[in-house]
Amino acid sequence: MPRRINILLVEDDELDVMNVRRAFRDAASIGSLHVARDGVEALQLLQSGQVPLARLLVLLDLRMPRMGGLEFLEHLRADPRLRALPVVVLTTSQDAGDLREAYRHHVAGYLLKPVSLAQFRDSMGRLQRYFSHVEFPWESDVP
């Protein structure tokens, strides 16, 4: 049975933020969608408790100002409270080094941003359906 998931989208491109919002707008299994414009803001939201950690999926762009996605992953994985959060990279980077580095930081997936809106919605729908069925490291509270 599908369960609701919370999403933290770490993305600086407003068009991509709008596309993610549209893709998840009618998804019954989406609990809340929070947006951070870079890694610094995302860490602040997570560490301050402004984003619920229960059943939280992080969608992460790599190329952002102040703190990019790979640096964010280093900080996230170093934090005992946050290190188990599932992260899916959502990027335009086809760089093999970025791909290897992301997986070195134990991401749950690496998705290239689709070109068309229909493909984008399809990708987000598949992601939403998958994560609404999987078990998360914690269900209602954080250890």
N, C-alpha and C positions, 0 to 999 in steps of 0.2 A: 504494500500500500504506500503510495507516495506521501511524503511529508514536506512541510514547508521549509524552505531554506532562506537564510538571510544572505545578502550579497554586499560586499564592499568592492566597488568599482574604483580602481586607481587609474585614472585616465585624465590627461590634460586637454585632449581634443574634444571640443564641445559637440561637434557633429557625431563623434563616436559615442559620447555620453547620451545624446538624444537617441541614437540608434539602439543602444542597449535598453534605455527606458522604454522605447516603443516595443522592442522585442519581448520584454518581460511584463508589459503593462497588463495584459489579460491572463497571465499565467497564474493559476490558482495556487501553485506550490511556491510562489515567491512571497516570503514574509515581509521583508523590508529591503530597500535598495539604498545604500549610502554611497556617496561619491566623494573621493579625495582627488585633488588635482595633481598630487605628486607623492613621493614616498614619505616625505617629512610629514605632510598632513595626514597621511594614512596611519603612520605610526602614532601620531598624537591622538587620533580618533580611537585607535585600538587600545593604547596604553591608558587613556583616560576613562575608558568604559563607555564612551559615547556611542559605540557600535556594539550591539549584542554579539558575544562570541559563540553563543549556542547555535549550532548548525550553520556556521558562517563559512561562506565560500568567498575567496578573494579572487577577483578578476584583475589582472595586472598588465598594464602596458609597460614596455621597457624604456622607451625614449620619452623622458619627462624632464622639466627643469628642476633645479635644486637637488633632488635625489631621484635617480632613475630606478627602474625596476630591479636590476641586478643588485644594486646597493641596498635597496629596500629588503630584498630577500636575505641578504647577509644579516641585517639587523633583526629581521623577523625570526630567523632560525637561531639567533643567539639569545633570544628572550625565552626563558623557560615557560612563561604563560602562553606564548603565542606560537612557539615553534611547530606545533602539530597542526596549525591551521592549513587546510587544503588551499593551494594556490594554482590557478590556471592562468598561464601567460596568454594574453590576447594582444598580438602585435603585428606590425608590418615587417618586422625584421626577419629576413630569411638567412641571416648570417649564421653559419654553422657554429661559430664560437659562442654566440648568444644562446643558441639552442643547447649546446653542451653545458654552458655555465648555468643556465636555468635548471636543467635536470640535475646538475651537481648540487643544487640547493633544494632538491627533492620536490619539484613542482609536480602537480597531479596531471598536468598536460600543457601543451604548447600549441596554440592555435594561431594560424595566420588570419588576419582580418580579411574576410571576404570582400570582394570588390563591389558586388551588387547588394542592395538592401534586402532582396529576397534571400540571397545566400547567407547574409548576416543573420537574418531572422531564423533561418533554418538551423544555423550553427548554434545560436543561443537557445533555441528550442530543444535541440538534442542535449546540450549541456545541462539545461534546467531539468529535463526529464531524467537524465542519468543521476545527477546529484540529489534529486528528490527521493531516490530509492536507496542510496548508499548509506552506510553507517558512518557517522562522524566520530572524532575522538571523544567528544563529550556531547551529551544531548541537551541538558538544561542548565548546567553550570560549569564553571571552569575549575579544574583541580588547583 
